[in-house]
Amino acid sequence: MLATLQTIAEHLLLPPGLGITLTLVGVALWWADWRGGRALLALGLLALVLPSLNIVAQPLAHSIERDLRDGVIAVGRADAIVVLGGGRWPGRAEDGGRDALNPRTHERLRHAARLHRDTGLPILVSGGRPGALPGRRSEAELMAASLQGELGVPVRWLENTSRNTFENATHTRQRLQNSDVQRVLVVTQALHLPRALACFERAGLAADPAPAGFRGPTGDPMRVEDFLPRLDALETSRFALREWVARLARPLRDRLPERGDPA
Protein backbone atom coordinates (compact mmCIF):
# COMPACT_ATOMS: atom_id res chain seq x y z
CA MET A 1 0.00 0.00 0.00
CA LEU A 2 2.79 2.41 0.93
CA ALA A 3 4.62 1.66 -2.30
CA THR A 4 1.43 2.39 -4.27
CA LEU A 5 0.97 5.72 -2.51
CA GLN A 6 4.61 6.61 -3.20
CA THR A 7 4.14 5.80 -6.89
CA ILE A 8 1.00 7.96 -7.11
CA ALA A 9 2.72 10.83 -5.31
CA GLU A 10 5.72 10.57 -7.62
CA HIS A 11 3.57 10.77 -10.74
CA LEU A 12 1.66 13.76 -9.39
CA LEU A 13 4.63 15.74 -8.08
CA LEU A 14 7.16 15.18 -10.89
CA PRO A 15 7.00 16.24 -14.53
CA PRO A 16 4.84 15.94 -16.48
CA GLY A 17 2.25 14.95 -13.86
CA LEU A 18 2.62 18.13 -11.81
CA GLY A 19 2.12 20.37 -14.83
CA ILE A 20 -0.89 18.38 -16.03
CA THR A 21 -2.50 18.49 -12.58
CA LEU A 22 -1.94 22.22 -12.15
CA THR A 23 -3.22 22.93 -15.67
CA LEU A 24 -6.41 20.90 -15.19
CA VAL A 25 -7.14 22.47 -11.81
CA GLY A 26 -6.42 25.92 -13.25
CA VAL A 27 -8.81 25.35 -16.15
CA ALA A 28 -11.52 24.13 -13.76
CA LEU A 29 -11.12 27.16 -11.50
CA TRP A 30 -11.05 29.51 -14.48
CA TRP A 31 -14.27 28.08 -15.88
CA ALA A 32 -15.83 28.32 -12.42
CA ASP A 33 -14.71 31.96 -12.33
CA TRP A 34 -12.72 31.39 -9.16
CA ARG A 35 -9.91 33.75 -8.26
CA GLY A 36 -6.51 32.37 -9.09
CA GLY A 37 -7.65 30.08 -11.89
CA ARG A 38 -5.72 31.89 -14.62
CA ALA A 39 -2.57 32.13 -12.51
CA LEU A 40 -2.73 28.42 -11.70
CA LEU A 41 -3.28 27.61 -15.39
CA ALA A 42 -0.22 29.66 -16.34
CA LEU A 43 1.83 27.95 -13.63
CA GLY A 44 0.70 24.56 -14.88
CA LEU A 45 1.72 25.36 -18.45
CA LEU A 46 5.12 26.55 -17.25
CA ALA A 47 5.51 23.34 -15.25
CA LEU A 48 4.80 21.39 -18.44
CA VAL A 49 7.06 23.33 -20.78
CA LEU A 50 10.11 24.31 -18.74
CA PRO A 51 11.21 20.76 -17.74
CA SER A 52 11.11 19.74 -21.41
CA LEU A 53 13.76 22.29 -22.41
CA ASN A 54 17.44 21.35 -22.42
CA ILE A 55 18.34 24.81 -21.09
CA VAL A 56 16.48 23.76 -17.90
CA ALA A 57 17.09 20.01 -17.85
CA GLN A 58 20.86 20.03 -18.27
CA PRO A 59 21.60 22.50 -15.42
CA LEU A 60 19.26 20.48 -13.20
CA ALA A 61 21.24 17.35 -13.98
CA HIS A 62 24.56 19.13 -13.48
CA SER A 63 23.50 20.22 -9.98
CA ILE A 64 23.69 16.53 -8.98
CA GLU A 65 26.35 15.20 -11.34
CA ARG A 66 29.01 17.91 -10.98
CA ASP A 67 31.03 16.18 -8.26
CA LEU A 68 31.31 13.09 -10.46
CA ARG A 69 32.01 14.81 -13.76
CA ASP A 70 35.81 14.95 -13.47
CA GLY A 71 36.26 11.89 -11.26
CA VAL A 72 38.37 8.88 -12.19
CA ILE A 73 36.86 5.42 -11.77
CA ALA A 74 38.77 3.73 -8.93
CA VAL A 75 39.07 0.34 -10.61
CA GLY A 76 42.23 -0.55 -8.71
CA ARG A 77 40.51 -0.55 -5.33
CA ALA A 78 37.43 -2.60 -6.21
CA ASP A 79 36.84 -6.33 -5.91
CA ALA A 80 33.62 -6.52 -7.95
CA ILE A 81 31.20 -4.57 -10.14
CA VAL A 82 27.61 -4.08 -8.95
CA VAL A 83 25.04 -3.09 -11.58
CA LEU A 84 21.79 -1.63 -10.26
CA GLY A 85 18.56 -2.27 -12.13
CA GLY A 86 17.02 0.81 -13.72
CA GLY A 87 13.58 -0.46 -14.65
CA ARG A 88 11.75 -2.62 -17.17
CA TRP A 89 9.11 -2.33 -19.87
CA PRO A 90 6.39 -4.93 -19.15
CA GLY A 91 5.36 -7.03 -22.11
CA ARG A 92 7.72 -5.45 -24.63
CA ALA A 93 10.28 -8.17 -25.14
CA GLU A 94 10.91 -9.34 -28.69
CA ASP A 95 10.37 -12.98 -27.68
CA GLY A 96 6.69 -12.26 -27.13
CA GLY A 97 4.91 -10.83 -24.11
CA ARG A 98 7.77 -10.96 -21.62
CA ASP A 99 9.33 -7.97 -19.92
CA ALA A 100 12.17 -6.05 -21.55
CA LEU A 101 14.78 -3.91 -19.85
CA ASN A 102 14.42 -0.19 -20.44
CA PRO A 103 17.13 1.95 -22.14
CA ARG A 104 18.41 3.23 -18.80
CA THR A 105 19.19 -0.31 -17.64
CA HIS A 106 20.76 -1.22 -20.98
CA GLU A 107 23.06 1.79 -20.66
CA ARG A 108 24.21 0.49 -17.27
CA LEU A 109 24.79 -3.01 -18.62
CA ARG A 110 26.89 -1.80 -21.55
CA HIS A 111 29.06 0.24 -19.19
CA ALA A 112 29.44 -2.70 -16.80
CA ALA A 113 30.46 -4.93 -19.71
CA ARG A 114 33.18 -2.46 -20.73
CA LEU A 115 34.43 -2.26 -17.14
CA HIS A 116 34.54 -6.04 -16.87
CA ARG A 117 36.54 -6.37 -20.09
CA ASP A 118 38.98 -3.70 -18.91
CA THR A 119 39.42 -4.99 -15.35
CA GLY A 120 38.34 -8.64 -15.22
CA LEU A 121 36.28 -7.86 -12.11
CA PRO A 122 33.30 -10.19 -11.47
CA ILE A 123 29.80 -8.77 -11.82
CA LEU A 124 26.77 -8.77 -9.51
CA VAL A 125 23.40 -7.64 -10.90
CA SER A 126 20.80 -6.28 -8.52
CA GLY A 127 17.04 -5.96 -9.04
CA GLY A 128 13.90 -7.73 -7.87
CA ARG A 129 10.52 -8.71 -9.25
CA PRO A 130 7.60 -6.33 -9.96
CA GLY A 131 5.13 -6.79 -7.14
CA ALA A 132 4.14 -10.39 -6.58
CA LEU A 133 3.21 -11.33 -10.14
CA PRO A 134 3.87 -15.05 -10.75
CA GLY A 135 5.96 -16.22 -13.65
CA ARG A 136 7.83 -12.92 -14.06
CA ARG A 137 11.61 -12.95 -14.08
CA SER A 138 13.37 -10.62 -11.69
CA GLU A 139 15.17 -7.62 -13.09
CA ALA A 140 18.45 -9.25 -12.06
CA GLU A 141 17.61 -12.32 -14.17
CA LEU A 142 16.79 -10.13 -17.17
CA MET A 143 20.04 -8.22 -16.69
CA ALA A 144 22.09 -11.40 -16.39
CA ALA A 145 20.51 -12.79 -19.56
CA SER A 146 21.35 -9.60 -21.44
CA LEU A 147 24.95 -9.48 -20.19
CA GLN A 148 25.64 -13.14 -20.89
CA GLY A 149 23.59 -13.64 -24.04
CA GLU A 150 23.95 -10.30 -25.82
CA LEU A 151 27.19 -8.83 -24.47
CA GLY A 152 29.12 -12.05 -23.82
CA VAL A 153 29.97 -11.11 -20.23
CA PRO A 154 29.62 -13.59 -17.33
CA VAL A 155 27.62 -12.77 -14.20
CA ARG A 156 28.83 -14.28 -10.93
CA TRP A 157 26.08 -13.19 -8.52
CA LEU A 158 22.38 -12.35 -8.77
CA GLU A 159 20.60 -10.28 -6.15
CA ASN A 160 16.94 -10.63 -7.13
CA THR A 161 14.93 -9.56 -4.08
CA SER A 162 15.47 -5.79 -3.85
CA ARG A 163 12.68 -3.32 -4.60
CA ASN A 164 14.50 0.01 -4.34
CA THR A 165 17.95 1.58 -4.08
CA PHE A 166 18.27 1.06 -0.34
CA GLU A 167 17.48 -2.64 -0.73
CA ASN A 168 19.87 -2.85 -3.71
CA ALA A 169 22.61 -1.92 -1.25
CA THR A 170 21.55 -3.95 1.78
CA HIS A 171 20.68 -7.11 -0.16
CA THR A 172 23.90 -6.84 -2.17
CA ARG A 173 25.91 -6.68 1.05
CA GLN A 174 24.09 -9.79 2.28
CA ARG A 175 24.66 -11.59 -1.02
CA LEU A 176 28.40 -10.86 -0.88
CA GLN A 177 28.97 -11.49 2.81
CA ASN A 178 30.51 -14.96 2.25
CA SER A 179 32.77 -13.78 -0.57
CA ASP A 180 36.11 -12.00 -0.55
CA VAL A 181 34.55 -8.79 -1.86
CA GLN A 182 35.31 -5.81 0.37
CA ARG A 183 34.75 -2.93 -2.04
CA VAL A 184 32.61 -2.58 -5.16
CA LEU A 185 32.17 -0.35 -8.17
CA VAL A 186 28.53 0.76 -8.39
CA VAL A 187 27.24 1.14 -11.95
CA THR A 188 24.26 3.41 -12.48
CA GLN A 189 23.64 6.80 -14.10
CA ALA A 190 25.57 9.74 -12.63
CA LEU A 191 22.26 11.31 -11.59
CA HIS A 192 21.50 8.31 -9.41
CA LEU A 193 24.98 7.68 -8.04
CA PRO A 194 25.12 10.12 -5.09
CA ARG A 195 22.02 8.58 -3.54
CA ALA A 196 23.09 5.04 -4.44
CA LEU A 197 26.51 5.51 -2.84
CA ALA A 198 24.88 6.92 0.30
CA CYS A 199 22.73 3.77 0.49
CA PHE A 200 25.79 1.52 0.15
CA GLU A 201 27.54 3.50 2.89
CA ARG A 202 24.55 3.03 5.19
CA ALA A 203 24.49 -0.68 4.32
CA GLY A 204 28.13 -1.02 5.37
CA LEU A 205 29.61 -1.94 1.99
CA ALA A 206 32.45 0.22 0.66
CA ALA A 207 31.61 1.51 -2.81
CA ASP A 208 33.08 3.72 -5.53
CA PRO A 209 31.19 5.39 -8.38
CA ALA A 210 31.23 4.08 -11.94
CA PRO A 211 28.81 6.40 -13.77
CA ALA A 212 27.14 4.91 -16.82
CA GLY A 213 26.15 8.23 -18.34
CA PHE A 214 25.80 11.95 -17.70
CA ARG A 215 22.81 14.16 -18.48
CA GLY A 216 24.31 17.58 -17.74
CA PRO A 217 25.79 20.13 -20.19
CA THR A 218 28.11 18.61 -22.78
CA GLY A 219 30.20 21.73 -23.39
CA ASP A 220 28.97 21.93 -26.98
CA PRO A 221 27.57 25.25 -28.29
CA MET A 222 23.85 25.73 -27.67
CA ARG A 223 21.54 24.79 -30.49
CA VAL A 224 18.03 25.87 -31.43
CA GLU A 225 16.76 22.48 -30.18
CA ASP A 226 17.93 23.35 -26.66
CA PHE A 227 15.21 26.00 -26.50
CA LEU A 228 12.46 23.74 -27.85
CA PRO A 229 10.49 21.02 -25.99
CA ARG A 230 12.12 17.57 -26.19
CA LEU A 231 11.13 14.25 -24.66
CA ASP A 232 14.70 13.44 -23.63
CA ALA A 233 14.96 16.76 -21.77
CA LEU A 234 11.69 16.05 -19.97
CA GLU A 235 13.01 12.63 -18.92
CA THR A 236 16.24 14.21 -17.66
CA SER A 237 14.34 16.83 -15.65
CA ARG A 238 12.14 14.18 -14.12
CA PHE A 239 15.17 12.04 -13.22
CA ALA A 240 17.00 15.00 -11.64
CA LEU A 241 13.98 16.29 -9.73
CA ARG A 242 13.27 12.79 -8.44
CA GLU A 243 16.77 12.63 -7.02
CA TRP A 244 16.41 16.09 -5.44
CA VAL A 245 13.10 15.10 -3.84
CA ALA A 246 14.70 11.92 -2.46
CA ARG A 247 17.64 13.96 -1.14
CA LEU A 248 15.44 16.58 0.52
CA ALA A 249 13.20 13.90 2.01
CA ARG A 250 16.14 12.13 3.65
CA PRO A 251 15.80 13.88 7.07
CA LEU A 252 12.13 12.83 7.24
CA ARG A 253 12.89 9.22 6.24
CA ASP A 254 15.62 9.03 8.86
CA ARG A 255 13.01 9.62 11.57
CA LEU A 256 10.99 6.61 10.45
CA PRO A 257 11.59 2.97 11.45
CA GLU A 258 13.48 0.62 9.14
CA ARG A 259 12.51 1.28 5.52
CA GLY A 260 13.93 1.63 2.04
CA ASP A 261 14.62 4.60 -0.14
CA PRO A 262 12.67 4.97 -3.36
CA ALA A 263 14.25 3.15 -6.30
C-alpha positions in Angstrom: 0.0 0.0 0.0 2.8 2.4 0.9 4.6 1.7 -2.3 1.4 2.4 -4.3 1.0 5.7 -2.5 4.6 6.6 -3.2 4.1 5.8 -6.9 1.0 8.0 -7.1 2.7 10.8 -5.3 5.7 10.6 -7.6 3.6 10.8 -10.7 1.7 13.8 -9.4 4.6 15.7 -8.1 7.2 15.2 -10.9 7.0 16.2 -14.5 4.8 15.9 -16.5 2.2 15.0 -13.9 2.6 18.1 -11.8 2.1 20.4 -14.8 -0.9 18.4 -16.0 -2.5 18.5 -12.6 -1.9 22.2 -12.1 -3.2 22.9 -15.7 -6.4 20.9 -15.2 -7.1 22.5 -11.8 -6.4 25.9 -13.2 -8.8 25.3 -16.2 -11.5 24.1 -13.8 -11.1 27.2 -11.5 -11.1 29.5 -14.5 -14.3 28.1 -15.9 -15.8 28.3 -12.4 -14.7 32.0 -12.3 -12.7 31.4 -9.2 -9.9 33.7 -8.3 -6.5 32.4 -9.1 -7.6 30.1 -11.9 -5.7 31.9 -14.6 -2.6 32.1 -12.5 -2.7 28.4 -11.7 -3.3 27.6 -15.4 -0.2 29.7 -16.3 1.8 28.0 -13.6 0.7 24.6 -14.9 1.7 25.4 -18.5 5.1 26.6 -17.3 5.5 23.3 -15.2 4.8 21.4 -18.4 7.1 23.3 -20.8 10.1 24.3 -18.7 11.2 20.8 -17.7 11.1 19.7 -21.4 13.8 22.3 -22.4 17.4 21.4 -22.4 18.3 24.8 -21.1 16.5 23.8 -17.9 17.1 20.0 -17.8 20.9 20.0 -18.3 21.6 22.5 -15.4 19.3 20.5 -13.2 21.2 17.3 -14.0 24.6 19.1 -13.5 23.5 20.2 -10.0 23.7 16.5 -9.0 26.4 15.2 -11.3 29.0 17.9 -11.0 31.0 16.2 -8.3 31.3 13.1 -10.5 32.0 14.8 -13.8 35.8 14.9 -13.5 36.3 11.9 -11.3 38.4 8.9 -12.2 36.9 5.4 -11.8 38.8 3.7 -8.9 39.1 0.3 -10.6 42.2 -0.5 -8.7 40.5 -0.5 -5.3 37.4 -2.6 -6.2 36.8 -6.3 -5.9 33.6 -6.5 -7.9 31.2 -4.6 -10.1 27.6 -4.1 -9.0 25.0 -3.1 -11.6 21.8 -1.6 -10.3 18.6 -2.3 -12.1 17.0 0.8 -13.7 13.6 -0.5 -14.6 11.7 -2.6 -17.2 9.1 -2.3 -19.9 6.4 -4.9 -19.1 5.4 -7.0 -22.1 7.7 -5.5 -24.6 10.3 -8.2 -25.1 10.9 -9.3 -28.7 10.4 -13.0 -27.7 6.7 -12.3 -27.1 4.9 -10.8 -24.1 7.8 -11.0 -21.6 9.3 -8.0 -19.9 12.2 -6.1 -21.5 14.8 -3.9 -19.8 14.4 -0.2 -20.4 17.1 1.9 -22.1 18.4 3.2 -18.8 19.2 -0.3 -17.6 20.8 -1.2 -21.0 23.1 1.8 -20.7 24.2 0.5 -17.3 24.8 -3.0 -18.6 26.9 -1.8 -21.5 29.1 0.2 -19.2 29.4 -2.7 -16.8 30.5 -4.9 -19.7 33.2 -2.5 -20.7 34.4 -2.3 -17.1 34.5 -6.0 -16.9 36.5 -6.4 -20.1 39.0 -3.7 -18.9 39.4 -5.0 -15.4 38.3 -8.6 -15.2 36.3 -7.9 -12.1 33.3 -10.2 -11.5 29.8 -8.8 -11.8 26.8 -8.8 -9.5 23.4 -7.6 -10.9 20.8 -6.3 -8.5 17.0 -6.0 -9.0 13.9 -7.7 -7.9 10.5 -8.7 -9.3 7.6 -6.3 -10.0 5.1 -6.8 -7.1 4.1 -10.4 -6.6 3.2 -11.3 -10.1 3.9 -15.0 -10.8 6.0 -16.2 -13.7 7.8 -12.9 -14.1 11.6 -13.0 -14.1 13.4 -10.6 -11.7 15.2 -7.6 -13.1 18.4 -9.2 -12.1 17.6 -12.3 -14.2 16.8 -10.1 -17.2 20.0 -8.2 -16.7 22.1 -11.4 -16.4 20.5 -12.8 -19.6 21.4 -9.6 -21.4 24.9 -9.5 -20.2 25.6 -13.1 -20.9 23.6 -13.6 -24.0 24.0 -10.3 -25.8 27.2 -8.8 -24.5 29.1 -12.0 -23.8 30.0 -11.1 -20.2 29.6 -13.6 -17.3 27.6 -12.8 -14.2 28.8 -14.3 -10.9 26.1 -13.2 -8.5 22.4 -12.4 -8.8 20.6 -10.3 -6.1 16.9 -10.6 -7.1 14.9 -9.6 -4.1 15.5 -5.8 -3.8 12.7 -3.3 -4.6 14.5 0.0 -4.3 17.9 1.6 -4.1 18.3 1.1 -0.3 17.5 -2.6 -0.7 19.9 -2.9 -3.7 22.6 -1.9 -1.3 21.5 -4.0 1.8 20.7 -7.1 -0.2 23.9 -6.8 -2.2 25.9 -6.7 1.0 24.1 -9.8 2.3 24.7 -11.6 -1.0 28.4 -10.9 -0.9 29.0 -11.5 2.8 30.5 -15.0 2.2 32.8 -13.8 -0.6 36.1 -12.0 -0.5 34.5 -8.8 -1.9 35.3 -5.8 0.4 34.8 -2.9 -2.0 32.6 -2.6 -5.2 32.2 -0.4 -8.2 28.5 0.8 -8.4 27.2 1.1 -11.9 24.3 3.4 -12.5 23.6 6.8 -14.1 25.6 9.7 -12.6 22.3 11.3 -11.6 21.5 8.3 -9.4 25.0 7.7 -8.0 25.1 10.1 -5.1 22.0 8.6 -3.5 23.1 5.0 -4.4 26.5 5.5 -2.8 24.9 6.9 0.3 22.7 3.8 0.5 25.8 1.5 0.2 27.5 3.5 2.9 24.6 3.0 5.2 24.5 -0.7 4.3 28.1 -1.0 5.4 29.6 -1.9 2.0 32.4 0.2 0.7 31.6 1.5 -2.8 33.1 3.7 -5.5 31.2 5.4 -8.4 31.2 4.1 -11.9 28.8 6.4 -13.8 27.1 4.9 -16.8 26.1 8.2 -18.3 25.8 12.0 -17.7 22.8 14.2 -18.5 24.3 17.6 -17.7 25.8 20.1 -20.2 28.1 18.6 -22.8 30.2 21.7 -23.4 29.0 21.9 -27.0 27.6 25.3 -28.3 23.9 25.7 -27.7 21.5 24.8 -30.5 18.0 25.9 -31.4 16.8 22.5 -30.2 17.9 23.3 -26.7 15.2 26.0 -26.5 12.5 23.7 -27.8 10.5 21.0 -26.0 12.1 17.6 -26.2 11.1 14.2 -24.7 14.7 13.4 -23.6 15.0 16.8 -21.8 11.7 16.0 -20.0 13.0 12.6 -18.9 16.2 14.2 -17.7 14.3 16.8 -15.7 12.1 14.2 -14.1 15.2 12.0 -13.2 17.0 15.0 -11.6 14.0 16.3 -9.7 13.3 12.8 -8.4 16.8 12.6 -7.0 16.4 16.1 -5.4 13.1 15.1 -3.8 14.7 11.9 -2.5 17.6 14.0 -1.1 15.4 16.6 0.5 13.2 13.9 2.0 16.1 12.1 3.6 15.8 13.9 7.1 12.1 12.8 7.2 12.9 9.2 6.2 15.6 9.0 8.9 13.0 9.6 11.6 11.0 6.6 10.5 11.6 3.0 11.5 13.5 0.6 9.1 12.5 1.3 5.5 13.9 1.6 2.0 14.6 4.6 -0.1 12.7 5.0 -3.4 14.3 3.2 -6.3 
